[in-house]
């Protein structure tokens, strides 16, 4: 695989001192906002008037946009045409304002049922105009209805829809009245129709699935798929609508009870199924982002509701939001209090999604995160409920960047002697994961190499096996890689590749570098010696 080239403009910016000073200033400003954002994520809107409660609950979204204003966000983009003092009839601003007026301001007025019956049309119109706008923004597709895309900032649309959704969530009788007036058309819009993620996101999903299914896919192909995904990420139509969809879905779930009507039970079942799918799909979460997480906070606040959500397949969403969302502190609290019953009724797909999120956490931080209570509890709970299978499945590595921990854990659990015929206990997991974080580099490399795909091994030649410059075996393998034909398997060559990587030996003095042979270690010693001495001094100081 040829080395990646850095675009000249990016290289120039990296050498520019002003770039780094600007980045430092942005980072400092963002760090000041983060405590406010974290505090806002815990605001439940439990007291005060309905409007006050809505304001409290929407504070998190506003703080998120305060942060976005510092770091930059497409949610700050204006529509295709400037917002007028008098909104364009049937335009975005007109439709959003009318939805807000009908639901929040005109509630309980005589003849309101006829007004509520307009909601399906208005909501579909809003969704349509968002699609028109982002089809143009991402794909330069021109549509006559661009003249109706009149808003100051995209966030204004999302925030108003969010507050309308919160109004319905916090006032169940109002939600019931809306659903009765909207009938099957509104139910289909809210609970049956697919989320409109756009053609660009769909194309990105297909590419990602194709690459993921190809065991010989190389690092460059994974990177290309990621680039397509990033380009599709400019389409925020689903992200904006997710506030309203999510708020109402959560409302149906929270309001279900023993005295619920058949309609309300049906709505709750559909909402749970939809919310689980949206929140646990890796591709859909890329479209929905923190707006969906924002709406799911009431689920994370309530242990009984969270347990039901987890048992329905949503446990991976909690782990995912702990890893990636702006609500990670809230999610961490929920994970610490998570009852064991929340692990019941998981499917192989939901377990795979959970381990995927744990892998992302390891990649995001360091392997030391494996030796923490949340990680230990997660691995122990998976094992006690579902045995080795989910850990073994998670241990199948496609890329050298994938963590080794699950393979390591499954490998050692199989070898544990059963004490007094009992299953491994949490203490066994804690010990194994502590050993893993303390494992020398060469040992970690050997574990990693043993469970890589063939394509992953060829991609890893430069980072596995031997640190010595001029390693003769590495030179031969690089030549073999250059003439490799995709799809053609050469068992003898693959065995040679496997044996080379599995022989990695660490420098006994520092444990920081690895070699494929004693000869390579001797040859590299003059280069490595100063670094080795520094590592040993640092280890003694620790």
Secondary structure as the mmCIF struct_conf table of DSSP 4:
data_model
#
loop_
_struct_conf.conf_type_id
_struct_conf.id
_struct_conf.beg_label_comp_id
_struct_conf.beg_label_asym_id
_struct_conf.beg_label_seq_id
_struct_conf.end_label_comp_id
_struct_conf.end_label_asym_id
_struct_conf.end_label_seq_id
HELX_LH_PP_P HELX_LH_PP_P1 UNK A 2 UNK A 7
HELX_RH_AL_P HELX_RH_AL_P1 UNK A 8 UNK A 14
TURN_TY1_P TURN_TY1_P1 UNK A 15 UNK A 15
HELX_RH_AL_P HELX_RH_AL_P2 UNK A 17 UNK A 41
TURN_TY1_P TURN_TY1_P2 UNK A 42 UNK A 42
BEND BEND1 UNK A 47 UNK A 48
HELX_RH_AL_P HELX_RH_AL_P3 UNK A 50 UNK A 57
TURN_TY1_P TURN_TY1_P3 UNK A 58 UNK A 58
HELX_RH_AL_P HELX_RH_AL_P4 UNK A 59 UNK A 71
HELX_RH_3T_P HELX_RH_3T_P1 UNK A 74 UNK A 76
BEND BEND2 UNK A 80 UNK A 80
STRN STRN1 UNK A 81 UNK A 81
HELX_LH_PP_P HELX_LH_PP_P2 UNK A 82 UNK A 84
BEND BEND3 UNK A 85 UNK A 86
HELX_LH_PP_P HELX_LH_PP_P3 UNK A 87 UNK A 88
TURN_TY1_P TURN_TY1_P4 UNK A 89 UNK A 90
BEND BEND4 UNK A 91 UNK A 91
HELX_RH_AL_P HELX_RH_AL_P5 UNK A 92 UNK A 100
HELX_RH_PI_P HELX_RH_PI_P1 UNK A 101 UNK A 105
BEND BEND5 UNK A 106 UNK A 106
TURN_TY1_P TURN_TY1_P5 UNK A 107 UNK A 108
TURN_TY1_P TURN_TY1_P6 UNK A 110 UNK A 111
HELX_RH_AL_P HELX_RH_AL_P6 UNK A 112 UNK A 116
TURN_TY1_P TURN_TY1_P7 UNK A 117 UNK A 118
HELX_RH_AL_P HELX_RH_AL_P7 UNK A 119 UNK A 139
HELX_RH_3T_P HELX_RH_3T_P2 UNK A 144 UNK A 148
STRN STRN2 UNK A 150 UNK A 150
BEND BEND6 UNK A 152 UNK A 152
HELX_RH_AL_P HELX_RH_AL_P8 UNK A 154 UNK A 170
HELX_RH_AL_P HELX_RH_AL_P9 UNK A 172 UNK A 187
HELX_RH_PI_P HELX_RH_PI_P2 UNK A 188 UNK A 192
BEND BEND7 UNK A 193 UNK A 193
HELX_LH_PP_P HELX_LH_PP_P4 UNK A 194 UNK A 195
HELX_RH_AL_P HELX_RH_AL_P10 UNK A 199 UNK A 213
TURN_TY1_P TURN_TY1_P8 UNK A 215 UNK A 216
HELX_RH_AL_P HELX_RH_AL_P11 UNK A 219 UNK A 232
TURN_TY1_P TURN_TY1_P9 UNK A 233 UNK A 234
HELX_RH_AL_P HELX_RH_AL_P12 UNK A 237 UNK A 255
TURN_TY1_P TURN_TY1_P10 UNK A 258 UNK A 259
HELX_RH_AL_P HELX_RH_AL_P13 UNK A 262 UNK A 280
HELX_RH_AL_P HELX_RH_AL_P14 UNK A 282 UNK A 295
TURN_TY1_P TURN_TY1_P11 UNK A 296 UNK A 296
HELX_RH_AL_P HELX_RH_AL_P15 UNK A 297 UNK A 301
HELX_RH_AL_P HELX_RH_AL_P16 UNK A 303 UNK A 309
HELX_RH_PI_P HELX_RH_PI_P3 UNK A 310 UNK A 314
HELX_RH_AL_P HELX_RH_AL_P17 UNK A 315 UNK A 324
BEND BEND8 UNK A 325 UNK A 325
TURN_TY1_P TURN_TY1_P12 UNK A 326 UNK A 327
HELX_RH_AL_P HELX_RH_AL_P18 UNK A 328 UNK A 336
TURN_TY1_P TURN_TY1_P13 UNK A 337 UNK A 337
HELX_RH_3T_P HELX_RH_3T_P3 UNK A 340 UNK A 343
TURN_TY1_P TURN_TY1_P14 UNK A 344 UNK A 345
HELX_RH_AL_P HELX_RH_AL_P19 UNK A 348 UNK A 364
BEND BEND9 UNK A 365 UNK A 365
HELX_RH_3T_P HELX_RH_3T_P4 UNK A 367 UNK A 371
BEND BEND10 UNK A 372 UNK A 372
HELX_RH_AL_P HELX_RH_AL_P20 UNK A 373 UNK A 386
TURN_TY1_P TURN_TY1_P15 UNK A 387 UNK A 388
HELX_RH_AL_P HELX_RH_AL_P21 UNK A 389 UNK A 394
TURN_TY1_P TURN_TY1_P16 UNK A 395 UNK A 395
STRN STRN3 UNK A 397 UNK A 397
BEND BEND11 UNK A 398 UNK A 399
TURN_TY1_P TURN_TY1_P17 UNK A 400 UNK A 401
BEND BEND12 UNK A 402 UNK A 402
BEND BEND13 UNK A 404 UNK A 404
HELX_RH_AL_P HELX_RH_AL_P22 UNK A 405 UNK A 415
HELX_RH_3T_P HELX_RH_3T_P5 UNK A 419 UNK A 421
HELX_LH_PP_P HELX_LH_PP_P5 UNK A 423 UNK A 425
HELX_RH_AL_P HELX_RH_AL_P23 UNK A 426 UNK A 437
TURN_TY1_P TURN_TY1_P18 UNK A 438 UNK A 438
HELX_RH_AL_P HELX_RH_AL_P24 UNK A 441 UNK A 450
TURN_TY1_P TURN_TY1_P19 UNK A 451 UNK A 451
STRN STRN4 UNK A 452 UNK A 452
HELX_RH_AL_P HELX_RH_AL_P25 UNK A 454 UNK A 459
TURN_TY1_P TURN_TY1_P20 UNK A 460 UNK A 463
BEND BEND14 UNK A 464 UNK A 465
TURN_TY1_P TURN_TY1_P21 UNK A 469 UNK A 470
HELX_RH_AL_P HELX_RH_AL_P26 UNK A 472 UNK A 482
TURN_TY1_P TURN_TY1_P22 UNK A 483 UNK A 483
TURN_TY1_P TURN_TY1_P23 UNK A 486 UNK A 487
HELX_RH_AL_P HELX_RH_AL_P27 UNK A 491 UNK A 502
TURN_TY1_P TURN_TY1_P24 UNK A 503 UNK A 503
STRN STRN5 UNK A 505 UNK A 506
TURN_TY1_P TURN_TY1_P25 UNK A 508 UNK A 510
BEND BEND15 UNK A 511 UNK A 511
STRN STRN6 UNK A 514 UNK A 515
BEND BEND16 UNK A 516 UNK A 517
HELX_RH_AL_P HELX_RH_AL_P28 UNK A 518 UNK A 541
#
